[in-house]
Amino acid sequence: MFSEIYSEQQSSVDWYIRTSLSGSGSDHESLEWKILKCDQARNLSTKRGDTRDYQFYLYGLPEFDTYDLKCVMRSSNPTKAPEVLNFRAIIVA
């Protein structure tokens, strides 16, 4: 998954995924969220409008046909909250 993010030193963005196979009989809503990995710190913006593209990934997911994505944005300074401008998901089971 790719995401264009504005996020300065005091903030960060994480993405999570929850997957299930519809025929498995499990309640999708009660399944655990798994954090997607990103090889870069998500606080590299230097000024407002300085967005960066980040790649998020997770290997070894079991087969699935249903998924949810969750974005979690953090900031220790409310005046410098991160922004997610867009995301593109290419998900292969």
All heavy atoms as an XYZ file, in Angstrom:
759
protein
N       0.838     -1.150      0.000
C       0.000      0.000      0.000
C       0.897      1.231      0.000
O       1.934      1.243      0.641
C      -0.885     -0.005      1.235
C      -1.902      1.077      1.190
S      -2.761      1.243      2.742
C      -1.839      2.577      3.386
N       0.487      2.258     -0.715
C       1.223      3.510     -0.778
C       0.345      4.617     -0.233
O      -0.863      4.628     -0.451
C       1.612      3.836     -2.226
C       2.505      2.800     -2.837
C       1.982      1.709     -3.508
C       3.879      2.919     -2.726
C       2.794      0.754     -4.063
C       4.711      1.963     -3.284
C       4.177      0.878     -3.953
N       0.957      5.567      0.475
C       0.195      6.658      1.052
C       1.005      7.942      0.962
O       2.191      7.955      1.274
C      -0.137      6.345      2.511
O      -1.042      7.276      3.037
N       0.345      9.021      0.537
C       0.972     10.340      0.496
C       0.613     11.055      1.793
O      -0.563     11.265      2.097
C       0.477     11.138     -0.703
C       1.150     12.476     -0.836
C       0.624     13.278     -2.014
O      -0.280     12.806     -2.738
O       1.112     14.399     -2.202
N       1.649     11.423      2.560
C       1.443     11.898      3.924
C       2.240     13.174      4.184
O       3.387     13.299      3.765
C       1.887     10.813      4.940
C       1.031      9.549      4.770
C       1.840     11.329      6.363
C       1.532      8.362      5.558
N       1.612     14.095      4.888
C       2.310     15.236      5.482
C       2.400     14.929      6.970
O       1.386     14.713      7.635
C       1.544     16.547      5.263
C       1.908     17.598      6.279
C       3.102     18.314      6.165
C       1.095     17.848      7.371
C       3.453     19.254      7.118
C       1.437     18.792      8.317
C       2.614     19.485      8.193
O       2.966     20.399      9.138
N       3.633     14.884      7.499
C       3.815     14.541      8.899
C       5.178     15.048      9.362
O       6.206     14.557      8.924
C       3.713     13.026      9.067
O       3.813     12.658     10.409
N       5.172     16.045     10.250
C       6.420     16.636     10.741
C       6.970     15.857     11.929
O       6.407     14.839     12.335
C       6.193     18.106     11.094
C       5.944     18.982      9.880
C       5.917     20.458     10.199
O       6.627     20.894     11.125
O       5.169     21.186      9.513
N       8.042     16.354     12.520
C       8.783     15.659     13.576
C       7.930     15.193     14.755
O       8.193     14.161     15.322
C       9.919     16.548     14.102
C      11.066     16.663     13.142
C      11.733     15.339     12.860
O      11.978     14.550     13.770
N      12.008     15.058     11.608
N       6.933     15.928     15.140
C       6.158     15.586     16.331
C       4.942     14.727     16.022
O       4.053     14.588     16.854
C       5.730     16.864     17.045
C       6.906     17.697     17.491
C       6.484     19.064     17.979
O       5.453     19.594     17.580
N       7.284     19.638     18.849
N       4.888     14.149     14.824
C       3.712     13.360     14.458
C       4.114     12.149     13.625
O       5.246     12.035     13.174
C       2.712     14.230     13.696
O       3.305     14.733     12.518
N       3.154     11.257     13.439
C       3.405     10.055     12.658
C       2.073      9.447     12.212
O       1.018      9.767     12.755
C       4.173      9.028     13.490
O       4.539      7.918     12.697
N       2.154      8.567     11.221
C       0.972      7.885     10.693
C       1.274      6.398     10.584
O       2.349      6.012     10.099
C       0.584      8.446      9.304
C      -0.549      7.647      8.698
C       0.219      9.914      9.398
N       0.368      5.570     11.034
C       0.468      4.115     10.881
C      -0.784      3.604     10.187
O      -1.868      4.172     10.345
C       0.590      3.413     12.240
C       1.938      3.647     12.894
O       2.965      3.537     12.202
O       1.957      3.953     14.108
N      -0.635      2.541      9.425
C      -1.761      1.866      8.777
C      -1.861      0.445      9.325
O      -0.850     -0.212      9.567
C      -1.560      1.806      7.268
C      -1.833      3.091      6.574
C      -0.941      4.072      6.272
C      -3.093      3.550      6.086
N      -1.568      5.104      5.634
C      -2.886      4.817      5.502
C      -4.383      3.015      6.091
C      -3.914      5.548      4.917
C      -5.402      3.746      5.506
C      -5.171      4.996      4.928
N      -3.099     -0.023      9.503
C      -3.379     -1.366      9.995
C      -4.304     -2.062      9.007
O      -5.079     -1.417      8.300
C      -4.079     -1.303     11.359
C      -3.210     -0.779     12.473
C      -2.974      0.579     12.620
C      -2.624     -1.648     13.382
C      -2.175      1.069     13.639
C      -1.832     -1.173     14.413
C      -1.611      0.187     14.537
O      -0.816      0.657     15.544
N      -4.243     -3.400      9.003
C      -5.120     -4.196      8.144
C      -5.760     -5.308      8.975
O      -5.162     -5.826      9.921
C      -4.355     -4.779      6.931
C      -5.328     -5.388      5.918
C      -3.293     -5.770      7.374
C      -4.703     -5.699      4.574
N      -6.990     -5.632      8.614
C      -7.711     -6.764      9.208
C      -8.269     -7.554      8.037
O      -8.920     -6.988      7.151
C      -8.828     -6.229     10.099
C      -9.735     -7.285     10.659
C     -10.695     -6.748     11.673
N     -11.560     -5.699     11.119
C     -12.338     -4.917     11.848
N     -12.361     -5.033     13.159
N     -13.098     -4.016     11.286
N      -7.994     -8.852      7.994
C      -8.425     -9.682      6.869
C      -9.192    -10.905      7.352
O      -9.033    -11.351      8.485
C      -7.207    -10.179      6.050
O      -6.382    -11.008      6.875
C      -6.396     -9.015      5.515
N     -10.028    -11.435      6.455
C     -10.724    -12.687      6.754
C     -11.169    -13.337      5.452
O     -11.195    -12.703      4.394
C     -11.933    -12.446      7.661
O     -12.911    -11.688      7.001
N     -11.501    -14.572      5.545
C     -12.053    -15.344      4.439
C     -13.540    -15.511      4.733
O     -13.918    -16.043      5.780
C     -11.345    -16.692      4.338
C     -11.541    -17.502      3.077
C     -11.125    -16.706      1.841
C     -10.712    -18.778      3.146
N     -14.395    -15.052      3.834
C     -15.826    -15.003      4.123
C     -16.427    -16.369      4.453
O     -17.364    -16.457      5.218
C     -16.592    -14.344      2.973
O     -16.360    -15.032      1.768
N     -15.902    -17.427      3.911
C     -16.440    -18.755      4.185
C     -15.902    -19.401      5.440
O     -16.267    -20.525      5.778
N     -15.054    -18.704      6.185
C     -14.408    -19.303      7.360
C     -15.313    -19.369      8.578
O     -15.017    -20.097      9.524
C     -13.147    -18.519      7.724
O     -13.497    -17.248      8.234
N     -16.380    -18.593      8.587
C     -17.296    -18.596      9.726
C     -16.864    -17.680     10.853
O     -17.559    -17.562     11.852
N     -15.718    -17.012     10.728
C     -15.276    -16.106     11.795
C     -15.957    -14.749     11.638
O     -16.346    -14.354     10.545
C     -13.758    -15.945     11.769
O     -13.355    -15.352     10.558
N     -16.115    -14.068     12.760
C     -16.715    -12.738     12.767
C     -15.624    -11.725     12.397
O     -14.732    -11.440     13.200
C     -17.291    -12.425     14.139
C     -17.854    -11.022     14.229
O     -18.221    -10.438     13.187
O     -17.922    -10.498     15.362
N     -15.694    -11.196     11.192
C     -14.653    -10.298     10.684
C     -14.421     -9.113     11.626
O     -13.287     -8.716     11.867
C     -15.032     -9.801      9.279
C     -14.046     -8.873      8.687
N     -12.860     -9.302      8.121
C     -14.042     -7.520      8.570
C     -12.172     -8.260      7.684
N     -12.875     -7.173      7.939
N     -15.476     -8.556     12.170
C     -15.374     -7.367     13.027
C     -14.615     -7.635     14.326
O     -14.081     -6.712     14.938
C     -16.767     -6.829     13.366
C     -17.556     -6.373     12.158
C     -16.937     -5.161     11.468
O     -16.504     -4.242     12.173
O     -16.889     -5.157     10.228
N     -14.543     -8.878     14.761
C     -13.866     -9.187     16.025
C     -12.406     -9.618     15.825
O     -11.707     -9.884     16.799
C     -14.627    -10.290     16.770
O     -14.550    -11.501     16.035
N     -11.946     -9.664     14.587
C     -10.575    -10.101     14.321
C      -9.557     -9.015     14.656
O      -9.865     -7.828     14.682
C     -10.432    -10.527     12.854
C     -11.281    -11.735     12.463
C     -11.181    -11.988     10.966
C     -10.838    -12.963     13.243
N      -8.351     -9.449     14.894
C      -7.256     -8.567     15.300
C      -6.733     -7.725     14.138
O      -6.645     -8.193     13.008
C      -6.122     -9.454     15.834
C      -4.870     -8.743     16.207
C      -3.778     -9.708     16.647
O      -4.105    -10.762     17.211
O      -2.607     -9.392     16.416
N      -6.378     -6.476     14.442
C      -5.738     -5.595     13.463
C      -4.246     -5.888     13.465
O      -3.647     -6.082     14.521
C      -5.951     -4.128     13.838
C      -7.356     -3.643     13.654
C      -8.327     -3.577     14.602
C      -7.936     -3.147     12.445
N      -9.488     -3.065     14.071
C      -9.269     -2.795     12.733
C      -7.466     -2.972     11.149
C     -10.133     -2.270     11.788
C      -8.321     -2.442     10.198
C      -9.633     -2.102     10.522
N      -3.637     -5.882     12.282
C      -2.192     -6.088     12.157
C      -1.583     -4.819     11.567
O      -2.079     -4.276     10.578
C      -1.892     -7.278     11.249
C      -2.403     -8.581     11.824
C      -2.197     -9.728     10.876
C      -2.772    -10.970     11.525
N      -3.380    -11.856     10.586
N      -0.495     -4.352     12.185
C       0.132     -3.121     11.704
C       0.917     -3.407     10.425
O       1.588     -4.441     10.313
C       1.029     -2.485     12.784
C       1.472     -1.092     12.354
C       2.217     -3.375     13.119
C       2.069     -0.253     13.465
N       0.777     -2.522      9.455
C       1.555     -2.624      8.227
C       2.933     -2.015      8.482
O       3.064     -1.013      9.184
C       0.862     -1.890      7.080
C      -0.493     -2.457      6.662
C      -1.134     -1.560      5.608
C      -0.348     -3.865      6.125
N       3.962     -2.625      7.920
C       5.327     -2.162      8.105
C       5.645     -1.055      7.112
O       5.119     -1.020      6.008
C       6.295     -3.330      7.914
C       6.098     -4.414      8.935
C       7.002     -5.578      8.680
C       6.688     -6.668      9.699
N       7.505     -7.833      9.524
N       6.527     -0.163      7.522
C       7.041      0.896      6.656
C       8.514      1.058      7.009
O       8.861      1.162      8.192
C       6.283      2.200      6.866
S       6.842      3.530      5.780
N       9.374      1.072      6.009
C      10.814      1.122      6.250
C      11.343      2.533      6.507
O      12.535      2.697      6.729
C      11.561      0.492      5.070
C      11.255     -0.992      4.936
O      10.919     -1.630      5.951
O      11.339     -1.512      3.807
N      10.481      3.535      6.480
C      10.889      4.914      6.724
C      10.152      5.478      7.928
O       9.016      5.090      8.196
C      10.534      5.811      5.529
C      11.275      5.510      4.264
C      10.778      6.440      3.176
O       9.725      6.211      2.617
N      11.531      7.492      2.919
N      10.792      6.418      8.605
C      10.082      7.175      9.646
C       9.015      8.000      8.952
O       9.241      8.527      7.871
C      11.059      8.071     10.394
N       7.842      8.089      9.557
C       6.746      8.849      8.943
C       6.628     10.230      9.539
O       5.560     10.725      9.832
C       5.411      8.095      9.092
C       5.132      7.153      7.972
C       5.563      5.745      8.202
N       5.029      5.166      9.426
C       5.786      4.412     10.208
N       7.030      4.166      9.934
N       5.277      3.882     11.287
N       7.762     10.897      9.707
C       7.765     12.260     10.233
C       8.829     13.102      9.531
O       9.513     13.890     10.145
C       7.977     12.262     11.744
C       9.309     11.643     12.131
O      10.053     11.135     11.300
N       9.618     11.691     13.399
N       8.944     12.936      8.221
C      10.020     13.566      7.458
C       9.654     14.893      6.808
O      10.526     15.560      6.239
C      10.518     12.593      6.378
C      11.059     11.252      6.900
C      11.441     10.353      5.737
C      12.231     11.470      7.830
N       8.402     15.302      6.881
C       8.015     16.588      6.293
C       8.700     17.718      7.051
O       8.861     17.655      8.274
C       6.497     16.768      6.348
O       5.846     15.744      5.639
N       9.100     18.756      6.322
C       9.806     19.871      6.962
C       8.956     21.120      7.092
O       9.295     22.018      7.839
C      11.085     20.213      6.173
O      10.728     20.512      4.819
C      12.061     19.051      6.204
N       7.856     21.208      6.350
C       6.961     22.364      6.432
C       5.599     21.966      5.894
O       5.456     20.943      5.223
C       7.522     23.544      5.642
C       7.683     23.227      4.177
C       8.300     24.368      3.412
C       8.402     23.905      1.976
N       9.106     24.665      1.105
N       4.606     22.761      6.175
C       3.239     22.508      5.706
C       3.250     22.374      4.183
O       3.890     23.152      3.490
C       2.338     23.661      6.147
C       0.904     23.587      5.740
C       0.034     22.609      6.453
N      -0.035     22.752      7.893
C      -0.564     21.798      8.647
N      -1.017     20.693      8.104
N      -0.626     21.929      9.935
N       2.611     21.354      3.668
C       2.562     21.118      2.226
C       3.665     20.215      1.709
O       3.632     19.786      0.565
N       4.657     19.914      2.547
C       5.755     19.022      2.154
C       5.298     17.585      2.384
O       5.437     17.040      3.477
C       6.997     19.338      2.987
C       8.168     18.412      2.697
O       8.191     17.791      1.616
O       9.068     18.320      3.557
N       4.707     16.974      1.356
C       4.196     15.614      1.494
C       5.227     14.611      0.998
O       6.073     14.927      0.160
C       2.884     15.419      0.717
O       3.130     15.651     -0.670
C       1.815     16.379      1.213
N       5.140     13.417      1.512
C       6.043     12.332      1.129
C       5.213     11.100      0.802
O       4.154     10.875      1.380
C       7.008     11.986      2.268
C       7.787     13.160      2.843
C       8.829     13.651      1.864
N       9.505     14.840      2.342
C      10.731     14.873      2.827
N      11.432     13.759      2.927
N      11.262     16.018      3.207
N       5.733     10.283     -0.115
C       5.101      8.994     -0.421
C       5.764      7.915      0.418
O       6.995      7.824      0.455
C       5.251      8.653     -1.905
C       4.276      9.413     -2.778
O       3.114      9.548     -2.357
O       4.661      9.855     -3.864
N       4.959      7.114      1.073
C       5.454      6.026      1.910
C       4.843      4.717      1.437
O       3.683      4.669      1.037
C       5.068      6.247      3.374
C       5.699      7.474      3.983
C       5.009      8.688      4.019
C       6.977      7.434      4.513
C       5.584      9.820      4.584
C       7.561      8.547      5.079
C       6.854      9.743      5.103
O       7.421     10.867      5.659
N       5.632      3.659      1.524
C       5.133      2.328      1.180
C       4.954      1.527      2.467
O       5.867      1.452      3.299
C       6.111      1.599      0.264
C       5.624      0.218     -0.112
C       6.564     -0.496     -1.074
O       7.604      0.017     -1.443
N       6.184     -1.687     -1.461
N       3.771      0.936      2.609
C       3.437      0.081      3.744
C       3.203     -1.329      3.218
O       2.638     -1.497      2.135
C       2.164      0.582      4.433
C       2.318      1.938      5.065
C       2.170      3.092      4.314
C       2.595      2.058      6.412
C       2.309      4.349      4.882
C       2.729      3.309      7.000
C       2.597      4.454      6.231
N       3.606     -2.341      3.990
C       3.477     -3.714      3.512
C       3.380     -4.674      4.695
O       3.708     -4.321      5.829
C       4.677     -4.084      2.627
C       5.997     -4.039      3.371
C       6.516     -5.185      3.971
C       6.711     -2.858      3.492
C       7.707     -5.142      4.666
C       7.904     -2.809      4.178
C       8.399     -3.956      4.764
O       9.578     -3.905      5.464
N       2.955     -5.882      4.388
C       2.925     -6.957      5.371
C       2.946     -8.271      4.614
O       2.080     -8.511      3.767
C       1.674     -6.866      6.248
C       1.575     -7.867      7.394
C       2.731     -7.690      8.378
C       0.259     -7.696      8.121
N       3.926     -9.076      4.878
C       4.044    -10.383      4.222
C       3.421    -11.464      5.090
O       3.290    -11.314      6.298
C       5.516    -10.724      3.971
C       6.210     -9.774      3.039
C       7.273     -9.004      3.475
C       5.799     -9.627      1.720
C       7.918     -8.121      2.621
C       6.429     -8.745      0.858
C       7.485     -8.003      1.320
O       8.116     -7.120      0.483
N       3.048    -12.565      4.459
C       2.591    -13.735      5.182
C       1.147    -13.708      5.642
O       0.781    -14.450      6.552
N       0.332    -12.888      5.024
C      -1.089    -12.908      5.381
C      -1.730    -14.195      4.871
O      -1.430    -14.637      3.764
C      -1.818    -11.720      4.762
C      -1.578    -10.354      5.380
C      -2.206     -9.261      4.524
C      -2.133    -10.305      6.785
N      -2.613    -14.804      5.648
C      -3.323    -15.977      5.144
C      -4.292    -15.556      4.031
O      -4.602    -14.376      3.871
C      -4.079    -16.496      6.365
C      -4.179    -15.327      7.276
C      -2.997    -14.450      7.001
N      -4.790    -16.525      3.300
C      -5.734    -16.246      2.218
C      -6.940    -15.487      2.761
O      -7.442    -15.786      3.839
C      -6.184    -17.564      1.586
C      -7.073    -17.383      0.386
C      -7.451    -18.699     -0.267
O      -6.863    -19.733      0.055
O      -8.370    -18.662     -1.105
N      -7.407    -14.483      1.999
C      -8.551    -13.692      2.431
C      -9.301    -13.153      1.222
O      -8.779    -13.095      0.116
C      -8.110    -12.523      3.342
C      -7.240    -11.504      2.661
C      -7.790    -10.401      2.037
C      -5.862    -11.651      2.650
C      -6.991     -9.447      1.422
C      -5.048    -10.708      2.037
C      -5.613     -9.608      1.424
N     -10.559    -12.785      1.446
C     -11.343    -12.122      0.404
C     -12.058    -10.882      0.948
O     -12.791    -10.214      0.237
C     -12.337    -13.076     -0.253
C     -13.309    -13.698      0.726
O     -13.333    -13.292      1.906
O     -14.052    -14.602      0.321
N     -11.824    -10.582      2.226
C     -12.387     -9.400      2.856
C     -11.285     -8.718      3.650
O     -10.515     -9.390      4.329
C     -13.528     -9.787      3.823
O     -14.507    -10.535      3.101
C     -14.173     -8.568      4.449
N     -11.218     -7.387      3.540
C     -10.225     -6.674      4.334
C     -10.716     -5.276      4.684
O     -11.576     -4.714      4.022
C      -8.875     -6.588      3.609
C      -8.851     -5.629      2.435
C      -8.450     -4.311      2.600
C      -9.229     -6.055      1.165
C      -8.430     -3.431      1.522
C      -9.208     -5.177      0.086
C      -8.803     -3.878      0.273
O      -8.778     -3.006     -0.788
N     -10.168     -4.749      5.770
C     -10.391     -3.370      6.199
C      -9.025     -2.742      6.399
O      -8.079     -3.412      6.825
C     -11.125     -3.302      7.547
C     -12.512     -3.883      7.509
O     -13.208     -3.680      6.495
O     -12.908     -4.538      8.488
N      -8.923     -1.451      6.133
C      -7.730     -0.679      6.442
C      -8.078      0.365      7.486
O      -9.172      0.934      7.468
C      -7.190      0.011      5.188
C      -6.642     -0.898      4.105
C      -6.342     -0.098      2.843
C      -5.396     -1.626      4.583
N      -7.165      0.605      8.401
C      -7.367      1.614      9.437
C      -6.128      2.505      9.478
O      -5.007      2.018      9.525
C      -7.580      0.948     10.796
C      -7.659      1.924     11.958
C      -8.049      1.258     13.260
C      -7.052      0.284     13.779
N      -7.341     -0.182     15.160
N      -6.350      3.804      9.461
C      -5.267      4.776      9.540
C      -5.258      5.379     10.941
O      -6.295      5.845     11.420
C      -5.476      5.865      8.488
S      -4.201      7.123      8.500
N      -4.086      5.375     11.585
C      -3.945      5.963     12.917
C      -2.930      7.096     12.814
O      -1.788      6.880     12.443
C      -3.481      4.916     13.951
C      -3.250      5.562     15.302
C      -4.492      3.783     14.048
N      -3.383      8.311     13.126
C      -2.526      9.496     13.059
C      -2.251      9.977     14.479
O      -3.175     10.106     15.284
C      -3.209     10.581     12.235
C      -3.426     10.165     10.803
S      -4.211     11.422      9.793
C      -5.918     11.153     10.240
N      -0.976     10.242     14.766
C      -0.572     10.674     16.102
C       0.173     11.999     16.005
O       0.900     12.229     15.038
C       0.349      9.648     16.736
C      -0.279      8.304     16.966
C       0.739      7.332     17.560
N       0.144      6.058     17.843
C       0.032      5.077     16.964
N       0.487      5.232     15.749
N      -0.531      3.938     17.297
N       0.035     12.827     17.051
C       0.800     14.065     17.126
C       0.887     14.502     18.576
O      -0.111     14.466     19.299
C       0.145     15.165     16.297
O       0.885     16.362     16.400
N       2.067     14.921     18.997
C       2.213     15.469     20.348
C       1.919     16.963     20.362
O       1.858     17.578     21.416
C       3.622     15.199     20.877
O       4.583     15.816     20.043
N       1.706     17.537     19.173
C       1.381     18.959     19.043
C       0.142     19.087     18.158
O       0.221     18.858     16.953
C       2.566     19.713     18.427
C       2.321     21.186     18.298
O       1.189     21.664     18.375
N       3.392     21.936     18.081
N      -1.001     19.458     18.718
C      -2.240     19.508     17.921
C      -2.194     20.511     16.766
O      -2.982     20.414     15.837
C      -3.321     19.868     18.933
C      -2.620     20.365     20.137
C      -1.220     19.827     20.114
N      -1.282     21.464     16.780
C      -1.181     22.407     15.669
C      -0.376     21.838     14.507
O      -0.315     22.450     13.446
C      -0.531     23.732     16.119
O       0.824     23.488     16.519
C      -1.313     24.357     17.260
N       0.242     20.680     14.723
C       1.028     20.038     13.667
C       0.542     18.610     13.430
O       1.325     17.677     13.348
C       2.507     20.044     14.024
C       3.064     21.444     14.097
C       4.547     21.440     14.171
C       5.011     22.887     14.184
N       6.321     23.052     13.686
N      -0.757     18.461     13.348
C      -1.355     17.145     13.126
C      -0.984     16.635     11.728
O      -0.902     17.413     10.783
C      -2.864     17.218     13.271
N      -0.759     15.343     11.582
C      -0.445     14.800     10.259
C      -1.668     14.817      9.350
O      -2.799     14.925      9.821
C      -0.010     13.362     10.561
C      -0.666     13.032     11.850
C      -0.782     14.307     12.605
N      -1.416     14.717      8.069
C      -2.486     14.652      7.079
C      -2.185     13.524      6.104
O      -1.049     13.376      5.661
C      -2.572     15.964      6.287
C      -2.926     17.166      7.109
C      -2.887     18.455      6.298
O      -2.926     18.388      5.055
O      -2.816     19.518      6.918
N      -3.201     12.754      5.765
C      -3.091     11.738      4.724
C      -3.827     12.286      3.515
O      -5.038     12.493      3.564
C      -3.693     10.390      5.181
C      -3.684      9.391      4.042
C      -2.923      9.857      6.381
N      -3.087     12.533      2.449
C      -3.699     13.113      1.261
C      -4.358     12.061      0.391
O      -5.383     12.307     -0.216
C      -2.661     13.898      0.466
C      -2.382     15.280      1.059
C      -1.517     15.211      2.285
C      -1.795     16.175      0.026
N      -3.757     10.881      0.299
C      -4.364      9.785     -0.459
C      -3.651      8.491     -0.131
O      -2.608      8.489      0.516
C      -4.342     10.062     -1.969
C      -2.941     10.172     -2.522
O      -2.136      9.262     -2.378
N      -2.633     11.278     -3.172
N      -4.247      7.387     -0.567
C      -3.586      6.092     -0.459
C      -4.007      5.229     -1.645
O      -5.067      5.429     -2.227
C      -3.884      5.403      0.871
C      -5.290      4.915      1.042
C      -5.622      3.616      0.711
C      -6.270      5.741      1.547
C      -6.921      3.156      0.851
C      -7.571      5.302      1.703
C      -7.892      4.004      1.356
N      -3.135      4.293     -1.988
C      -3.378      3.352     -3.074
C      -3.063      1.962     -2.532
O      -1.971      1.726     -2.047
C      -2.477      3.647     -4.269
C      -2.633      5.053     -4.786
C      -1.589      5.453     -5.827
N      -0.198      5.392     -5.461
C       0.467      6.272     -4.689
N      -0.187      7.259     -4.123
N       1.754      6.162     -4.472
N      -4.022      1.089     -2.608
C      -3.828     -0.265     -2.086
C      -3.780     -1.279     -3.221
O      -4.669     -1.302     -4.058
C      -4.945     -0.620     -1.113
N      -2.731     -2.052     -3.234
C      -2.616     -3.201     -4.140
C      -2.440     -4.389     -3.201
O      -1.388     -4.567     -2.606
C      -1.413     -3.076     -5.080
C      -1.523     -1.795     -5.906
C      -1.297     -4.310     -5.956
C      -0.271     -1.451     -6.680
N      -3.499     -5.145     -3.046
C      -3.499     -6.215     -2.049
C      -3.609     -7.551     -2.751
O      -4.545     -7.792     -3.511
C      -4.642     -6.018     -1.033
C      -4.423     -4.675     -0.338
C      -4.695     -7.159     -0.051
C      -5.476     -4.301      0.640
N      -2.630     -8.400     -2.495
C      -2.576     -9.723     -3.112
C      -2.581    -10.765     -2.021
O      -1.760    -10.716     -1.096
C      -1.304     -9.847     -3.982
C      -1.253    -11.218     -4.622
C      -1.245     -8.756     -5.018
N      -3.499    -11.685     -2.092
C      -3.566    -12.752     -1.082
C      -2.830    -13.977     -1.576
O      -2.733    -14.234     -2.738
C      -5.013    -13.108     -0.794
